[in-house]
Amino acid sequence: MDTIMIELSVSRPEDILVGAISHLGYPGPEAVSDNILAQIDDGIDTCRKLARPEAICRSTAYTGLGKNAIRGERLCLETANWTRLATRMSGIKELSCFAITLGNAVDERISRLGKSAMLQALMLDAAASVLADLCADQIQQQVYIHYQRKGLKSSARFSPGYCDWPMQEGQRAIIPFLRPSSIGISVADSGLMTPRKSVSGAIIAAERMLAESPCFLCARDCRHRRAPYQDRARP
């Protein structure tokens, strides 16, 4: 097991704004009133001041595929869709897992505002959710570069609770391997992480891969879709 060094930065306000508007259910900036936009900006400003992003990322050697499972040393990722994608990869070498958290201060402020200023709490919550995902994107990009230097390709990140990977099972696989308590993350039996604004996930590294995610194999209507479904794709 090796540690991949990750450096995180707090994303620019304009990058968080785009995601926050979508997270709040608006179709685009043009649909947001000036008053609400000012509230969103305040939430983003508070989030950026309070967030203390920390991450941990570890890799392990790939050992093979099981039934609906991708196996590494001391790690087993049980997801049918990602296993189907892995069967289309050549020369799988490593599996990497990561976790990122914004820290306790953001959670504490959201909880405090929720008792007296619900709108402010909502805006801060949206900004923090987006910032956590943007930090996870930074990890994916740095892992991509890490494997590119080794002459390998890397998949998109995939997290417990998304696609067909149940939250509980996914966290039970990742957490003992990753040990994110070192950055202040704890995980309940349900799979939910504390601090709440935390993200965990996995990435596959291989010599060649047909696609970076299994979306093209899945016909489900999903707002997280990364590629169009190809109905002629078969295992």
C-alpha positions as CSV (number, residue, x, y, z in Angstrom):
1,M,0.0,0.0,0.0
2,D,1.4,3.4,-1.0
3,T,0.3,6.9,-0.1
4,I,-0.3,9.4,-3.0
5,M,0.5,12.9,-1.9
6,I,-2.4,15.3,-2.4
7,E,-2.4,19.1,-2.2
8,L,-5.7,20.9,-2.0
9,S,-6.7,24.5,-2.4
10,V,-10.0,26.3,-1.7
11,S,-11.7,26.8,-5.1
12,R,-12.4,30.2,-6.5
13,P,-15.8,31.8,-5.6
14,E,-16.9,31.9,-9.2
15,D,-16.3,28.1,-9.5
16,I,-18.3,27.4,-6.4
17,L,-21.1,29.7,-7.5
18,V,-21.8,27.7,-10.7
19,G,-22.2,24.5,-8.7
20,A,-24.2,26.1,-5.8
21,I,-26.8,27.6,-8.2
22,S,-27.3,24.1,-9.7
23,H,-27.3,22.4,-6.2
24,L,-30.1,24.8,-5.1
25,G,-32.2,23.7,-8.0
26,Y,-31.9,26.7,-10.3
27,P,-31.6,26.0,-14.1
28,G,-28.9,28.8,-14.4
29,P,-27.7,32.1,-13.1
30,E,-30.4,34.0,-15.1
31,A,-33.1,32.4,-12.9
32,V,-31.6,33.7,-9.7
33,S,-32.8,37.0,-8.3
34,D,-30.3,39.6,-7.1
35,N,-31.3,39.1,-3.5
36,I,-30.8,35.3,-3.6
37,L,-27.6,35.7,-5.5
38,A,-26.3,38.0,-2.8
39,Q,-27.3,35.3,-0.2
40,I,-25.5,32.6,-2.2
41,D,-22.4,34.8,-2.4
42,D,-22.4,35.3,1.4
43,G,-22.7,31.5,1.8
44,I,-19.7,31.0,-0.5
45,D,-17.7,33.6,1.3
46,T,-18.4,32.0,4.7
47,C,-17.6,28.6,3.4
48,R,-14.2,29.6,2.0
49,K,-13.3,31.3,5.3
50,L,-14.2,28.3,7.4
51,A,-13.1,25.4,5.2
52,R,-9.9,23.6,6.0
53,P,-9.7,20.9,3.3
54,E,-7.7,17.8,4.1
55,A,-7.3,14.7,2.1
56,I,-5.8,11.2,2.3
57,C,-5.2,9.0,-0.8
58,R,-3.8,5.4,-0.8
59,S,-3.2,2.9,-3.6
60,T,-2.8,-0.8,-3.6
61,A,-2.0,-3.5,-6.2
62,Y,-4.8,-4.9,-8.3
63,T,-5.3,-8.6,-7.8
64,G,-8.2,-9.6,-10.0
65,L,-12.0,-9.5,-10.7
66,G,-14.6,-11.4,-8.8
67,K,-18.3,-11.6,-9.4
68,N,-19.4,-8.0,-9.4
69,A,-16.2,-7.1,-7.6
70,I,-12.8,-5.5,-8.2
71,R,-10.1,-6.8,-5.9
72,G,-6.9,-5.4,-4.6
73,E,-4.6,-6.2,-1.8
74,R,-6.7,-5.7,1.4
75,L,-9.5,-4.1,-0.7
76,C,-12.6,-5.3,-2.5
77,L,-14.9,-2.9,-4.3
78,E,-18.3,-4.6,-4.9
79,T,-20.0,-2.8,-7.7
80,A,-21.4,-4.5,-10.8
81,N,-21.3,-1.5,-13.2
82,W,-17.7,-0.7,-12.4
83,T,-16.7,-4.3,-12.6
84,R,-18.3,-4.4,-16.1
85,L,-16.2,-1.4,-17.0
86,A,-13.1,-3.1,-15.6
87,T,-13.6,-6.1,-17.8
88,R,-13.1,-3.7,-20.7
89,M,-9.8,-2.5,-19.4
90,S,-6.4,-4.0,-20.2
91,G,-3.5,-4.2,-17.8
92,I,-5.2,-3.0,-14.6
93,K,-2.4,-2.3,-12.1
94,E,-3.7,-0.4,-9.1
95,L,-6.7,0.7,-7.2
96,S,-6.7,4.0,-5.3
97,C,-9.0,5.2,-2.6
98,F,-9.3,8.7,-1.2
99,A,-11.2,10.8,1.3
100,I,-11.5,14.5,1.7
101,T,-13.1,16.7,4.4
102,L,-13.7,20.4,4.8
103,G,-13.3,20.0,8.6
104,N,-15.7,20.6,11.5
105,A,-16.0,24.4,11.4
106,V,-18.3,24.3,8.4
107,D,-20.6,21.7,9.9
108,E,-20.7,23.6,13.2
109,R,-21.7,26.9,11.5
110,I,-24.4,25.2,9.4
111,S,-25.8,23.6,12.6
112,R,-25.8,26.9,14.5
113,L,-27.4,28.9,11.6
114,G,-30.0,26.2,11.2
115,K,-31.5,27.2,14.6
116,S,-32.0,30.8,13.7
117,A,-31.2,31.6,10.1
118,M,-32.4,28.8,7.9
119,L,-31.7,30.6,4.6
120,Q,-28.1,31.3,5.5
121,A,-27.7,27.7,6.6
122,L,-29.1,26.5,3.3
123,M,-26.7,28.7,1.3
124,L,-23.7,27.7,3.3
125,D,-24.7,24.0,3.1
126,A,-24.9,24.3,-0.7
127,A,-21.6,26.1,-1.0
128,A,-19.9,23.5,1.2
129,S,-21.3,20.6,-0.7
130,V,-20.0,22.0,-4.0
131,L,-16.6,22.8,-2.5
132,A,-16.2,19.3,-1.2
133,D,-16.9,17.9,-4.6
134,L,-14.5,20.4,-6.2
135,C,-11.8,19.2,-3.8
136,A,-12.6,15.6,-4.8
137,D,-12.1,16.7,-8.4
138,Q,-8.7,18.1,-7.5
139,I,-7.8,14.7,-6.1
140,Q,-9.0,13.0,-9.3
141,Q,-6.8,15.3,-11.3
142,Q,-3.7,14.8,-9.2
143,V,-4.2,11.0,-9.2
144,Y,-4.6,11.2,-13.0
145,I,-1.2,13.0,-13.2
146,H,0.3,10.5,-10.7
147,Y,-0.6,7.6,-13.0
148,Q,0.1,9.4,-16.2
149,R,3.8,9.6,-15.0
150,K,3.7,5.8,-14.7
151,G,2.3,5.4,-18.2
152,L,-1.1,4.5,-16.9
153,K,-4.7,5.7,-17.5
154,S,-7.0,6.4,-14.6
155,S,-10.8,6.1,-14.3
156,A,-13.2,8.7,-13.1
157,R,-13.6,8.7,-9.4
158,F,-16.6,6.7,-8.0
159,S,-18.0,7.0,-4.5
160,P,-20.2,4.9,-2.2
161,G,-23.8,5.7,-2.6
162,Y,-23.6,6.5,-6.3
163,C,-24.1,4.4,-9.4
164,D,-24.9,0.9,-8.1
165,W,-22.4,1.0,-5.2
166,P,-24.4,1.0,-1.9
167,M,-23.3,3.5,0.7
168,Q,-22.8,1.1,3.5
169,E,-21.0,-1.6,1.5
170,G,-18.8,1.0,-0.2
171,Q,-17.7,2.7,3.0
172,R,-17.1,-0.7,4.7
173,A,-14.7,-1.5,1.9
174,I,-12.9,1.9,1.8
175,I,-12.7,3.0,5.4
176,P,-10.6,0.1,6.9
177,F,-8.2,0.4,4.0
178,L,-7.9,4.1,4.0
179,R,-8.1,4.9,7.8
180,P,-9.4,8.5,7.3
181,S,-9.5,9.1,11.1
182,S,-6.0,10.5,10.5
183,I,-7.7,13.6,8.9
184,G,-10.6,13.7,11.4
185,I,-13.2,11.7,9.5
186,S,-15.4,9.1,11.3
187,V,-18.0,6.9,9.6
188,A,-21.3,5.7,11.1
189,D,-22.7,2.2,10.6
190,S,-25.0,3.8,8.0
191,G,-22.0,4.9,5.9
192,L,-22.5,8.6,6.6
193,M,-19.3,10.5,7.3
194,T,-18.5,13.1,10.0
195,P,-17.8,15.9,9.2
196,R,-20.7,15.8,6.8
197,K,-18.9,17.8,4.2
198,S,-16.6,14.9,3.3
199,V,-16.3,12.7,0.2
200,S,-14.7,9.3,-0.3
201,G,-14.1,7.4,-3.4
202,A,-12.0,5.0,-5.5
203,I,-10.1,5.2,-8.8
204,I,-8.8,2.4,-11.1
205,A,-5.5,2.6,-12.9
206,A,-4.8,0.6,-16.0
207,E,-2.6,0.5,-19.1
208,R,-5.7,0.9,-21.4
209,M,-9.4,1.6,-20.8
210,L,-12.3,1.9,-23.2
211,A,-14.0,4.6,-21.0
212,E,-13.4,6.4,-17.7
213,S,-16.9,5.5,-16.3
214,P,-19.5,2.8,-16.9
215,C,-22.3,5.3,-17.8
216,F,-22.3,4.1,-21.4
217,L,-23.3,0.7,-20.1
218,C,-26.2,1.9,-18.0
219,A,-29.6,2.8,-19.3
220,R,-30.8,4.4,-16.0
221,D,-32.0,8.0,-16.1
222,C,-29.5,9.7,-13.8
223,R,-28.5,13.3,-13.2
224,H,-25.0,12.2,-12.5
225,R,-24.5,10.7,-16.0
226,R,-21.1,11.2,-17.4
227,A,-21.5,9.7,-20.9
228,P,-24.5,8.7,-23.1
229,Y,-25.8,5.2,-22.9
230,Q,-24.8,3.0,-25.8
231,D,-27.5,0.3,-26.2
232,R,-25.2,-1.9,-28.3
233,A,-22.5,-2.2,-25.6
234,R,-22.5,-5.6,-24.2
235,P,-20.3,-7.3,-21.5
